[in-house]
Amino acid sequence: MKEALVQWTLLNNANYLSECLQFPFSKKVGQEITTEFGRIDFILENSRQQHLIVELETLLNTQNKLNYCFNQVLNYSNVRFTDDTKYCILYADETPKANKSRIENFGKKMIS
């Protein structure tokens, strides 16, 4: 599965993407944004001017891919376009169940 094609498809199906992310966004702020902390896949904004920085991964099926993804999100936590910025990992449903649990645990640590 090509990540660029998945990203294009999701960004062109706003209702579906909003549902997947549980983030009803009003606009795309940007995509493929290069920062000193890495290339951000895309950033969305909702009606309350909250931003969501999205790390898109098609399949997280190895520890190396998980580590890379987690490091990307940790690096992105240094990037803020607004004071109310959140971060997420959007990944394929085919990702192994054990890795889904690791992603969920990582997300809980990021929130606390």
Secondary structure in CASP SS format (residue, H / E / C, confidence):
PFRMAT SS
TARGET T0000
AUTHOR 0000-0000-0000
METHOD secondary structure of the structure
MODEL  1
M C 1.00
K C 1.00
E H 1.00
A H 1.00
L H 1.00
V H 1.00
Q H 1.00
W H 1.00
T H 1.00
L H 1.00
L H 1.00
N C 1.00
N C 1.00
A H 1.00
N H 1.00
Y H 1.00
L H 1.00
S H 1.00
E H 1.00
C H 1.00
L H 1.00
Q C 1.00
F C 1.00
P C 1.00
F E 1.00
S E 1.00
K E 1.00
K E 1.00
V E 1.00
G E 1.00
Q E 1.00
E E 1.00
I E 1.00
T E 1.00
T E 1.00
E C 1.00
F C 1.00
G E 1.00
R E 1.00
I E 1.00
D E 1.00
F E 1.00
I E 1.00
L E 1.00
E E 1.00
N E 1.00
S C 1.00
R C 1.00
Q C 1.00
Q C 1.00
H E 1.00
L E 1.00
I E 1.00
V E 1.00
E E 1.00
L E 1.00
E E 1.00
T C 1.00
L C 1.00
L C 1.00
N C 1.00
T C 1.00
Q H 1.00
N H 1.00
K H 1.00
L H 1.00
N H 1.00
Y H 1.00
C H 1.00
F H 1.00
N H 1.00
Q H 1.00
V H 1.00
L H 1.00
N H 1.00
Y H 1.00
S C 1.00
N C 1.00
V C 1.00
R C 1.00
F C 1.00
T C 1.00
D C 1.00
D C 1.00
T E 1.00
K E 1.00
Y E 1.00
C E 1.00
I E 1.00
L E 1.00
Y E 1.00
A C 1.00
D C 1.00
E C 1.00
T C 1.00
P C 1.00
K H 1.00
A H 1.00
N H 1.00
K H 1.00
S H 1.00
R H 1.00
I H 1.00
E H 1.00
N H 1.00
F H 1.00
G H 1.00
K H 1.00
K H 1.00
M H 1.00
I H 1.00
S C 1.00
END
